[in-house]
Amino acid sequence: MKKVKRTLGMMALAATTVLAVSCKDVNKNEPAAPMSNEMHQESMDDKDDMAMNDNQDAKAEAILNDYFNLKDALVGDDNDKAKELGNTLAQSLKSFDASNYSDNETSELNDIIEDATEHAEHISESDIKHQREHFKILSKDVTDMVAITGTKTKLYEQFCPMYDGGTAWLSKEENVLNPYYGSSMLRCGKVQREIN
């Protein structure tokens, strides 16, 4: 029995080492590719179309701030704080009004906001493993929202190759702090592009 336990322990140690080394290789200092916002390049040519009232701009920025606070709670492995912040984010998402955008953008934003709200609400009720599963989809929704609304803040899209076949998230800092693994693999990931 001791031999079996020792063998299992050695296998676990080997697997951990392989994961750490794999992730470390990905974390090389590669320059981040700037985002050109191809999806909405046409509308950027006409500045009048891109004009957004300050109230909507502030609500989009509030969603981003709530998202970043939630990300930080997951980085810190804080399930209770993440629950609280999931609820806060859900409320910010519900207060967003997409009617100032073009018809096509309004339709896209409404779909994004509806999906993101559902995931934020699930985060407010879940254990940390389940929170991280919902955060993956929430991150895609927030990234899609930013592609339409834009942001005044320079953002970094970061990527972890180890979580669920490869998963991205947004950060205000270039320094990688992984919300999907928290303290178990805090630095796993790389910046894959800048968004400004």
N, C-alpha and C positions, 0 to 999 in steps of 0.2 A: 504494500500500500504506500509506503514511504517513497518507493521508487516511482510509482505512478504520479504521486504528488510532485516529486522533484522534476519529472519529465514534463508534466503540465506546466509547472512554474517556468521551466526553461523555454518551453514553447511560447508562453505568454510574453516572456522577456524578449525573445527573438522577434515576435510579431510587433511589439512596441518599438523595438529598435528599427525594424524595417519601416514602420509608419513614420517615425521621427526622421529617419534619413530621407525617405521619399519626400516628405514635406519640406525638409531643409533644402533639398535640391531645387525645389520650386521657388524658394524664397530668395533667389539671387537678385541682385540689384539690376533689374531691367528697366529702362526708361518707360514711363507710362505714355501710352499713345493718347493724344488729345481726342476728345469726342467731337465730331463735326456736326452732330445733330442732323444727320441726313434726312431723317423722317420728315422734318419740318423746315427744311432749307428754303423751299419755295416761299413760305409765308414770312420768312425772315427778311426777304427782299423789300417787302412793303412794311415800313415801320408803323404805319397807321394800324395795320392788321394786328401787329404784335402789342399794341398799347393795351395795358391791362390796368384796371383801377387799383389803387393802393390797397383797398380792402381785400381784394382777391389775392393780390401778391402776398399780403401779410398772412392770409389763411394758408396758402401753399407753403410758405416758409414755416408756419406753425406746425404743419403736418411733418415737414422735414425735421424740425427740432424734436418733436415727439418721437419720431422714428429713431433719431440718433440716441435719445435717452433710453429707449427700449433696447436698442443694440448694445448700449453700454451695460445695461442690467444683465443681458445675456452673456456678455463678455465676463462680467463679474460673477456668473453662476447664481444670480439672485432671483430665484423663482417668484418670491412674493413681490418684489419691486417690479419685475417684468409683468406680473398680473395687473398691478396698479397702472403701469405705463401702457399696457395694452388697452385698457379701458380709456385712458386719457387720449390715446391715439385714435381710438374708435370715435370718440366725441369730436375730435378735430376733423376727421374725415367726413363725418355726417354734416358738419357745418360748412363744408366746401361747396360753393355754387359755381358750376362750370358754364353758366349761361352766357358769359362774356366772351366766349371763344366761338370759333366758326362752328357751323352745324356738325361737321364731321368730327372736329376736336371735342365738342360737347358730348357727342355720343360716345367717343372713346373714353373721355374722362369719366363720364357717368359709370361706364362698365368697370373701369379701373377702381374707382372709389367704392363701388358696391362690393367688389371682390376683396379689396384691401380692408374694408370695414369688417367683413365677415372673418377674415383671418386675425385682425386685431382683437375682435371679440373672443375668438377661440383662445388666443394667447392669454386673455384676461381670466380664463377659467381652467387653465391646463397646468400639468406638471412641466418641468423645464425641457424634457426631451420632446414632448409634444409642442411646446412653445417654439422650439427651434425648427421643427418641421413646418409650422405655419409661418415662421419668420422668413423661410426660404422663398415662399410664394409672395409674401408681403414685400420682400425686397425687390422682386421683379416688378410688382405693381408700382411701388414708389419710383423705381427707375423709369418705368414707362410714363408715369405722371410727370416727372421732371423733363422728359423728352418733349412734352407738350407745353408745360407751364414755364420751363426754364427756371433758373435760380441765380441769385446774386452771389451765392457762395461757391467757392471752388470745391468740388467734390471728387472723391476717388472711388472708383468702382474696384473693389478688391475681390479676389477669387481664391477659394480653397478647393484644391483638386481632390481632397480626401472625403469631404462630406457629401454623401448621396450622389456620387458620380461626378462631382464638381458643382460648386455653388458660389454665387456672387452675392455681394452686399455693398452698400454705400457707406462711406465714411467721410468725415470732414478732415481727418488727418491722414497723411500719407503712411504713417506708421501702422503696420498690420496688427490688429487685435481681433482675434477670431471669435465671433459670437456663437458659432456652431459647436465649438469644442470648449470654449472658456479656458479655464486653467489647465485642462488636460493637454491641450495643444494650442496655447495662446497665440503663438507667432506663425501658425500654419497658414500660408497664403501669400499672395503677391498683389500688387497694384496692377490691374490690367488696362486701365485707361483713366484719364482725367476728364471731368465734366465741368465746364464753366460757362 
